[in-house]
Amino acid sequence: MLERTSILKILFSVGLWAGLSALPLSLKAQESAKPLSQTGQPAAKAKSSSAVSGAPEPSALKREPTEAQLATRERRVKCGAEWRAAKDKGAVEEGATWPKYWSACNKRLKEQGV
């Protein structure tokens, strides 16, 4: 019984090793077997090679910010200046943090229409 268990362990180890060593080869085979896109490139290449590398696509970098994003940035800059000035004067309430200040300031500036 002990010999049979040892043989099974060895066979399992060999099978596991063979399966793991063949895994990279099977992934490459799957990539090469992907259907071609309309442009004649593999589907993964047709999207963008940057998608594989994790880098953002150039079109995403060129997109202009929306009006709402620009307004938010402007309010953040104004609130940041107010926060630094108040902090330098010592006028910031005890326990106040930037996120809490930003929330209140942003709300106030939105109400003012800035």
Secondary structure, 3 states (H helix, E strand, C coil): CHHHHHHHHHHHHHHHHHHHHHHHHHHHHHHHCCCECCCCCEHHHHHCHHHHHCCCCHHHHHCCCCHHHHHHHHHHHHHHHHHHHHHHHCCCCCCCCHHHHHHHHHHHHHHHCC
